[in-house]
Amino acid sequence: MRSVPRQVRVVEVGPRDGLQNEPAVLPLDQKVEFVRRLAACGLPQIEAGAFVREDRVPQMAGTDALFRRLAAAIGGGRGQAADAGAPVLSALVPNRHGMERALAAGAGEVAVFTAASDAFARHNINMTVVESLVRFRDVLAMAAEHGLRVRAYVSTAWWCPYTGRVAPDAVRRVAAALTEMGCYEIALSDTTGAATPAEVADLVERVAGDISVSRVAVHLHDTRGTALANVLAALEAGVATVDAAAGGLGGCPYAPGASGNLATEDLLYMLHGMGVKTGVDLDALAAASCWLAGAIGRTLPGRYLSAGPVVPAEAGQSTDAKV
Amino acid sequence: MRSVPRQVRVVEVGPRDGLQNEPAVLPLDQKVEFVRRLAACGLPQIEAGAFVREDRVPQMAGTDALFRRLAAAIGGGRGQAADAGAPVLSALVPNRHGMERALAAGAGEVAVFTAASDAFARHNINMTVVESLVRFRDVLAMAAEHGLRVRAYVSTAWWCPYTGRVAPDAVRRVAAALTEMGCYEIALSDTTGAATPAEVADLVERVAGDISVSRVAVHLHDTRGTALANVLAALEAGVATVDAAAGGLGGCPYAPGASGNLATEDLLYMLHGMGVKTGVDLDALAAASCWLAGAIGRTLPGRYLSAGPVVPAEAGQSTDAKV
């Protein structure tokens, strides 16, 4: 193994990428409670909602009220990021109108969303990748004016569900363009959970060569069980920001075969086991996921959530074999 | 990422470690059919059964007849290993009596089973680790006399479910003793799926320093989602033999909280994605697991098995973003 960063920033995307892709629509009170519980775990950043059309994405309805209530309940909104212990509360914004809503609701940070494959972008956001970048100009100008940082997701960074393998150079160009436009971080996203570790290491190294690895995050789905191995490959390439969703919530309705996000508990279990600091309380996070599973009425797919901690029944009495 | 071996030998343990730990007891005809289907996938080695007490482990009843029927159906038994395309069919043997049965039934290879923690050994095989090694002397002498190779499992190589962390030096001593006694390969086993990648890399490097990495295999459970990341760490440390169970069958009834083995499909998906050759047909293996899931009447936990292959709907028409 190559060495890995000593500290990793975990971006919790359960309330947005997770809930957005669950069939159940969580009532506002329960969303507030979910994010409040997540915030109490020590997460540095939570993507809490999306300022998208409520008629098209009912799961994200009420994001405006959600941010206002969260600002009062836990801080983390605009101008509040420096509060002791409060996570940054970020929101997905697709366009100028979404950005206006995010500003009015006091979001602490925003994220834009595009892809490296035109076929996926057309299916998902009904425009080409270049058209999406043009649309982001307004969003980035408004964010700069109000001192808000902008994160960018590049979906289908390795594989497109419609056309297969995506060329690393296409991803590099999109990542470089977004960075040049002012995005502070590029989340390379394995939308359908199809990537494997060598591909992840290769792409991270290429993209980092253009924009610096400190600006690269990975957003991985565990569809085929490779998410944590891909995280390991990314860490070895120097990545120190990893997205995950509590309990492995969500998936992607536009991507055939896609299942849940990497479960935050599984990520924390691996990182903490490797001595990598996150500042997040794993047990508290698992409790928040259990609460959420009850609220949406389904068992979540995260492995750690089913297995629980390693609790030795006779702990403290070493019985290492005397050979 | 560090470089990894170009070829990996996958040892399929579903019919033994998998079925032994399923509540359902598979009838003999279905066991024969399961192993026959697995053998047709190109697996180099299949652990097909265990010569243990049938009153204690009813899931392994009929292993004698199973091996006789498999020798006729697919080869792979003693003296048949050189048959073109036939996998080595191995069996677990706990003692002299088991070894006699394995010889009579024509097993192609045998495996012995101990631990690095006395607490686990006492709970699981009712003796200390040293006592187990003493008992293996007869087994190894008989194997040598008949020209059979002997593999050894070292359970709780990282964590013991009763006493917690196991000292790497204890594992080294057990691995060295087993090698000195004549075992050709040591399968370091994460019985409860508690290990994380840095621990795996560290232990493999220490054990390999004593006995050579070509003699080290890893046997990992996916209890907390870390199995494939642990495989990656092992590959980077030079390991080229990995155990897995079709569909993620089984667990370990003696280890609280333990769930299924690493699913062979997930392992193959990752390895093939990295360009590592295995000689195994992933789609055929997934079909064998689906058949077995029907036979035992439960959904298997492997991720790939649920998600399926990456099948682009518009494959061949690259639509990489024109940025």
Interface residues (C-beta under 8 A of the other chain):
Chain A: M1 R2 A115 A116 S117 D118 A119 F120 A121 T128 V129 V130 L133 W159 C160 P161 Y162 T163 G164 V166 A167 D169 A170 R173 V174 A177 T192 G193 A194 A195 T196 P197 A198 E199 A201 D222 T223 R224 G225 T226 A227 L228 A229 V231 L232 A233 E236 A237 P256 G257 S259 A263 D266 Y269 M270 G273 M274 G275 G302 R303 Y304 S306 A307 G308 V310 V311 P312 A313 E314 A315 G316 Q317 S318 T319 D320 A321 K322 V323
Chain B: M1 R2 T114 A115 A116 S117 D118 A119 F120 A121 T128 V129 V130 L133 W159 C160 P161 Y162 T163 G164 V166 A167 D169 A170 R173 V174 A177 T192 G193 A194 A195 T196 P197 A198 E199 A201 D222 T223 R224 G225 T226 A227 L228 A229 V231 L232 A233 E236 A237 P256 G257 A258 S259 A263 D266 Y269 M270 G273 M274 G275 G302 R303 Y304 S306 A307 G308 V310 V311 P312 A313 E314 A315 G316 Q317 S318 T319 D320 A321 K322 V323
